[in-house]
Amino acid sequence: MKSSLIVRAATRLLVGLLLLFSIWMLLRGHNEPGGGFIGGLIGSTGFILYAIAHGCRAAREALRLEPQTIAMVGLGVALAAGAFAAIPGDALFTGQWLFLWPSEGSKGVPLSNILVFDIGVYLVVLGSVLTLVLALEEEV
């Protein structure tokens, strides 16, 4: 199926916006509604749109990694973030905080293993959805 020039041109803009929005949802979900799951769904939507406009081969080339690899790396990141709580002796998946650049009157910039876990979930969802959708599209 050949897509129109307008669809291909608009897709390039939309994919970038969808990926930026997915990262914003990932980071926003750390303290508000959102997170790795919805961010991963939005990010995979961008690549699915790209596959519709340019074909599955072009979408796989744009990914640069196989979707299964992205999902497995995400699973490893999520498990590592959960196991990180065992270092100070807490239960698995207990939130641990690190404060960077402390100053007078401020603890500093908070960084947590919960955010790392969300990044792992983002990658798992992105890789899983793209694995499924690209496999189905290539079957047709």
N, C-alpha and C positions, 0 to 999 in steps of 0.2 A: 504494500500500500504506500503510495507516494503522498506525502503531506504537502500542503501549500507553502509558498514562500512566507506568507504572513504568519502562519503557525510556527514555522521554524524560527523566524526572527523574534516573535513574541516569546517563544519558549526560552530563549537565552536570557532575557530579562527576568522572566518569571522564576526560572530555576534559581538564579542568584538571590532573588527576594525571598523565595521559599526557604532556601538554606540559611539565610540570615535570620529569618523569622524563627526557624527551628532552633537555632542556637540561642536566640533571645528567650524562647520558651524554656529551653533547657536550663539556662542560668536563672531565669525568673522563678522557676519551680523549686529552687533551693529554699526560698522563704515564702512563696506565694503559690497559688494554683498553677500547675504546669509541671514540668519536670522532664525526665529522660524519655518516658514512654510517649507522651504527646509530641515532644520534640523529634523523636525518631520517626514517628508517623508522618509529621510534616516534612521532614527531610527526605523520606522515601518518596513522598508525593512529588517532590521536585524531580527526582531521578526517573520516576515513572512517566511524568510529563515529557521529560527529555527522550525517553525510550519511545513514546508514542510519536513524537515529532521527527526523530532522527533514526530510530531503529534500535533494536536491542544491542547490536554490536557496538554502536556508538555510545550507548549508555554504559556498557561494560568498560569501554575504553576511558570514559569520563570518570568512572569510579576508581580506576587504576588498580584496585584489588578485587578479588572475587568476593561477592557478597557473603559467602560462607565464612571466609577468613575474617571479614569485618565482624560478623556475629560472634565468632569464637574469641577474637581479641576482646570484644566487649564483655563476654562472659568471664574471661580471665581478669579483666579490670574490676568488674563488679565483685568477684570473689576475693580478689586481693584487698579491695576496700573494706569488705566485711571482715576479713581475717586480720586487718590492721589493728582492730580493737584488742586482739589477744596480746599484743606487745605489752601494754600496761597491766594486763591481767583481767580485763573486762570480758564480758560475754561477746560472742561473735555478733557483728553488725551493730555494736554499740557506737554511738556517735562520738568521735574524738575531734577536738578542736585545736588548731594551731593559730596563734596570733602573730602576724607578720608586721614589722615596722611599728612597734609600740612607741607611743609618745606620751608626754605629760598630759594627764587627764583622759587618756584613751588607751584601751587595751591593744589597739592596733587593728589591722585588717584580718577578720576571721576567715580561716580556711578550714574546711571540714572533710572528713572522709565520706560524708554523705554526698557531697558534690561529686566526688570521684565515683561513688556508686551510681549516681545519676548518669554520669558520662558513660559508664559501662552499660547501663540499661539502654541509653540512647543508641549505642553502637549495636547492641543485640537486636533491638527492634528494627533499626535501619537495615542491617544485614539480613535478618529473617524475612522481612517483608519483600525486600528486593530479590532475594533468592526465590521466593515463591512466585512473585509477579513476573520476573524475567523468564523463569522456567515455563510458566503457563503461556507467556507471549511467544516464546520460541517454539512451543508445541504447535501453535496455530500456524 
